[in-house]
């Protein structure tokens, strides 16, 4: 479905209309305002597009998630947390984390975190909705991740590492925060071997949306305290 920037967020079609190929493509167009993003996330939809493309909205099936109590901290990761001198922080330099995540990671220099995306999530951060979990070493930002918190759900967007296990250390801190704040679900979007090794699993879209219906209530702000 083609959407206009002036359309309301409710113009997003039902997720049952998403394509099977490419998996989960739901709509094209719309806007990246906080209202659009919050509506999309609450319904299991997220934006993902490359420079030069219109806004593309996705809801893949199956969906990769991490239940905080099922996180697997390996022996080597535990050693990195204890022995490498890392310090973890929350929301001390959101823009820097997004900027590091946006750095090209392939030979072609591609990235999906465009200036438009970075600006949109910065706006969410300023509203207290998007958050960064950061790994620091000797005063330098060496790893981290960012995402969106709605109700008892944290929607992970991207992560980076410039030192050994630095992104995993940030994820371990996120899990710790989730357990302390009553966050029941971390959305990882797409399956990777890296995430699976840490305890992530895949769920059919219907099961994922059922979890969102229970936990993605914006009236409950797990990050308020």
N, C-alpha and C positions, 0 to 999 in steps of 0.2 A: 504494500500500500504506500502511495506517495502522499506525504504530509507537508503542509505549509508551515512556515515559521509562526504564522498567526493563529494556527490551530491550537485549541486547548490540549493539555496532556491527555485528557480522556479520549482524544482521537486515536490514540494507539489502539490497534485492533487486539482482540483476544489472542492470547498466546497459542491457542489451538490453531491459529491461522499461520503460524510460522512455517517456513519452508523446511523440507527435509534435506534439500541440497541447494545452496549451502546450508548446513545444519543450523537451524535456529534463526535465520534471517526473518525478521518480522515486519519491518517498515523502513522507509527511506524518508529523510527530511525531518521536519519538526524543529525543535530548538533545544538548546542546552541550558536553559534557565534552571534555577533551583526547583521551581515547580515541576518542570518536565522531568528532571532527574529523580526527584523524590517519588513522583507517581510511578515512574518506570521501575525503580528499584523495589518498591513495595509489591510490584507485580512480577518480579523476577526478570526484568528486562534491563539491559545495559547498553550504552553506546560504544561502538568500536569501529573505527574507520581510519583509512590512511590519508595522508596529505593529498589534496586534490579531489577527494571523494566527498559526496554529501554525507550528512549524518546517517549512520546505519545503526539500527536497533536490533539486538540479538537476544534470543532466549533458547540456548542449546538444550538438546535432550539426548542423552542424560546430562545432569548437572553435577559438577564436582563440588563437594562440601567437606568441611572439617568440623566435626563435633569437638568442642574444646576438651572434653573429658577423654577423648580417644586420641589425642595428640601423642605421638611417639617421639620421645627425646632419646636419641641414641647416646651411647656411651661417649662417642667422640664429640657430639654436640654438647653434652653436659660438661666435658672437659673444656671446650671452648668458652662456655658460659663462665666457668669458674676460674680459668687459668690464663686467658688471653688479655685480661685487662680491659675488657669491654664494659661500657656503661650504656644502659638503655634509657631513653627518654621518650616522652610523648608530647607531640605538638610544639616542640621548641623551634623547628625550622621546616614547616610544612612545604614551603615553596622549594627549598633546596632538595628535599626528598623527591618531589615530583620532577624537578629538573634532572636529578640523577637517574631516575627511572626512564626519563625521556631520551637519554643518550643512546645513540645507535648501537645495536648489538650484533649487527651482521656486516658482511663485506660491502653490501650495497648502501649502508648507512641509513637504513629505514627505521622509522619509529612511528607508532600509532598515537603517541602522546603529543599531539599538535599544540601550538600556542592556544588554539581555541579550547581544546580539552583542558589544558593547564589553567586557563582563566576560569573555566566553568567550575572546576573542583576547588580552586582558590576561593571562589564565591561561597561554595558549600562549607569550606573550612571556616570562613569568617562568620558563618551562621552557627558554628559549633556542630556541624553535621559530618564533615569530612575530617579525618584524623591521620596523623603520621606517627608511626612507631619507628624510632631511630636507634641505630647502634653507633656509638661514638668510641673513639680510641685516641687518647692523648690529645683531646680537643678537636679531633677531626671526625667528620661524618663519614663513616666507612660502610654503612649499610642501612637498610630500612625498607619500609613498605608504607603504602597509604591506601585508604579505602573510605567507605561510607558507613556510618552507624545509624541504623534506624531501628528503634525499639530494642529488641534482644537479638538483633542480627548485625553482624559486621560483614560488609561486602568488600572483599579484597580486590584491589584494582591492579597494583603492580608492585614489584619489589626489585631491589638491586643490592649488589655486594661489591665492595672494593677490597675486602679482606676476607680471609678464610672464615666461612660459616657466618658472616656478618648478617646476611639476610635471614638465615635460620634463627640466629639469636634474637632478631627483631620479632620473628614469628613466635618464638617461645615466650617473649614478653607479651605479645598480643594475647596468646592463649591464657597466660597468667591473669591478664586484665579481664578477659572474658569470664573466667571462673570467678573472679572477685566481684564482678559487676552484674552477674546473672545473665550474661550473653550466651545464648543457647546454640548459635549457629554461625559459622564462618563460611561465607560463599567464596569459593575459589574459581568459579566459572568453568574453566576448561581443565581436563585431566592431563597431568604430566607425571612422569615417573618420580620426579623430585617430590611432588606433593604427596603421591601415594606412599612414598617411603616415610613420610611424616604422619601418616594416619588418615589421609584424605580418602574419601570414597565417592562413588558416583551413585546418584539417585535418579530415577525417572522424573521427568518434569513434574508430573502430577504430585508425587511425594514431596518434591522440593517446594512446590507452591502451597501444599498443605502445611508445611512447616512455616512458611512465610505468613500464612493466614493466622497462625497461632502466635508468632513471635515478632513480626514486623509491624508493630503498632507504634506509631510516632508519639502517642500519648505517654509511652514509657520511654524515657530518655536515659539509657544506661550510662551515658557519658556525662550526665549532669553533675555528678559529684566528683 
